[in-house]
Amino acid sequence: MELQQTGIWILCAVLISLCGIAFYKSGHPLRAVLLSVLSGAAGLGALYLLRQLCGVGLPLNEVTIGVSAVGGVPGVILLLMTQLILR
């Protein structure tokens, strides 16, 4: 169990590092980070508000907010697909 949790933390660190590199290479890293955070928050908020129509809802907690902030819209899609697969 501990090895699996360590692997997940390593994967998260690698993904966050790759996002940081992509933000830095964009030419405007602060703007890229802010747009990613805002788009992820908007996507997560829209999905949360429309959970009755979609049939799938994501809880608003530290993990979902963090993934949507770091990953933007692709992070929200990843959370949604994970929710659908693990259902």
N, C-alpha and C positions, 0 to 999 in steps of 0.2 A: 504494500500500500504506500509506503514512504517513497519507494523508487518511482512509482507512478506519479505521485504528487511532485516530486523533484523534476521529472520529465515535463510535466505541465508547466512548471515555473520556468524551466529553461526555454520551452517553446514560446511562452509569453514574452520572455526577455528578447528572444530573437526577433519576434514579430514587431515588438515595439522599436527595436533597433532599426529594422528595415523601414518602418514608418518614419523614423527620425531621419534616416538617410534620404528618403524620398522627399521629405519636407525641405531638407537643407538644399537638395539639388534643384528645387523648383525655382530658385532665384529670389523668392520672397517667402522665407520659411515661416515668419510669424503670421503672415496672411494665410498661408496654406494650413497652418495648424488651426487658426481661428475658423476658417471655412470648414475644415473637417469636423471640428467640435460642434459647430452650429448645425451643419447638415446632419450629423449623427444624432444630435439632440432633437432636431426637428423630425427626423424619421422615426425615432423611438417614441416621441410624444404623439405623433400622428397614429402610429400603430397602437399605442396605449389607448388613445381616445376612440379608435375605430375597432377595438377588440371584439365588440359585440357583432359587428358586421362581418369581420374577417373570420371569426370563429377560432382564432388563435391570438392569445395575448401574451405579452412578455411582462413580467413583473418589473417594477421600478425599484431596483436595489443597486448596491455598489458595483456589482459585477456587470450588469447590463448597461449601466450608465458609463462605466469605464470602457467597456468594449465599444460602445457606440461613440464615445468621445475620441478614442484613439483610432478606431477603424472607419469612422464616418458612416456613410450609407452602406458600404460593403460589410462593415461590422454589424450593422442592424440586420442585414440579410443573412449573415452567418448565424446570428442568434436565432433568427426566425427558422432557418433550415435545421439548426440543432434542435430547436423545440419540436419541429414537425417529425424529425427522425426519432427522437427519444420518447415520443408520445406513446 
